[in-house]
């Protein structure tokens, strides 16, 4: 994409998801990197960024989903694993159904 082309809404949204992941990942921690989220960071991200959707999602639910998608059992998730978690959380909270309903009302 050239610098003069406007980014699509999807591209802007995806970039926002990536930047949010990096914000909560362990960047700046000695020996850490910003390319992985640990379980406590994932809990904090969910509580702060999904609060409007996931009022009923407790730490135990996040932990269970985290463990399911921590494919290499490293006690951290990379960005691809994180995207799978977001999809699962959205499914559990019926976010897609709510968004579709909101769009039908418009």
C-alpha positions in Angstrom: 0.0 0.0 0.0 1.4 3.4 -0.9 1.6 6.1 1.7 -1.1 8.1 -0.1 -3.7 5.3 0.0 -6.2 5.5 2.8 -6.3 2.4 5.1 -9.5 0.5 5.2 -11.7 0.4 8.4 -10.7 -3.3 8.8 -7.0 -2.5 8.5 -7.4 0.3 11.1 -9.3 -2.0 13.4 -6.8 -4.8 13.1 -4.0 -2.4 13.8 -5.9 -1.3 16.9 -6.2 -4.9 18.1 -2.4 -5.5 17.6 -1.5 -2.2 19.4 -3.8 -3.2 22.3 -2.1 -6.6 22.5 1.3 -5.0 22.6 0.1 -2.5 25.2 -0.6 -5.3 27.7 2.2 -7.6 26.7 5.3 -7.6 28.9 7.3 -5.0 27.1 9.7 -3.0 29.3 10.0 -5.8 31.8 13.6 -7.0 32.2 14.0 -10.2 30.2 10.5 -9.8 28.8 9.2 -9.0 25.4 6.1 -7.4 24.0 5.3 -10.3 21.7 3.7 -12.5 24.4 0.9 -12.1 27.0 1.1 -13.9 30.3 -2.1 -15.0 32.1 -2.3 -12.1 34.5 -1.8 -9.6 31.6 -4.6 -11.4 29.7 -6.9 -11.0 32.7 -6.1 -7.3 32.9 -6.6 -6.8 29.2 -10.0 -8.6 29.3 -11.1 -6.6 32.4 -10.1 -3.3 31.0 -10.8 -3.7 27.3 -13.8 -6.0 27.2 -15.7 -4.7 30.3 -18.7 -3.6 28.2 -19.1 -7.0 26.7 -17.8 -9.4 29.3 -19.4 -8.3 32.6 -20.0 -11.9 33.5 -16.5 -13.2 32.5 -14.6 -13.9 35.7 -10.9 -14.8 36.1 -11.6 -18.5 36.2 -13.3 -18.3 32.7 -10.4 -16.3 31.3 -7.9 -18.7 32.8 -9.6 -21.7 31.3 -9.8 -20.2 27.9 -6.2 -19.0 28.2 -5.0 -22.5 29.0 -7.0 -23.9 26.1 -5.3 -21.7 23.6 -1.8 -21.6 25.1 -0.9 -24.2 22.4 2.8 -24.5 23.3 2.1 -24.5 27.1 4.5 -21.7 27.7 2.2 -19.9 30.2 2.0 -17.1 27.7 0.2 -16.5 24.4 1.5 -15.0 21.2 -0.6 -12.7 19.0 -2.1 -15.6 16.9 -3.1 -17.5 20.1 -4.5 -14.2 21.4 -6.7 -13.7 18.4 -8.1 -17.2 19.0 -8.8 -16.3 22.6 -10.6 -13.1 21.5 -12.7 -15.1 19.1 -13.6 -17.5 21.9 -14.4 -14.7 24.3 -16.6 -13.0 21.7 -18.4 -16.3 21.1 -19.0 -16.9 24.8 -20.2 -13.4 25.4 -22.4 -13.5 22.2 -20.7 -10.3 21.1 -21.3 -11.1 17.4 -25.0 -11.7 18.1 -25.2 -8.3 20.0 -23.4 -6.4 17.2 -25.7 -8.0 14.6 -28.8 -7.0 16.6 -27.5 -3.5 17.1 -27.0 -3.2 13.3 -30.5 -4.5 12.6 -31.9 -1.7 14.8 -30.1 1.0 12.9 
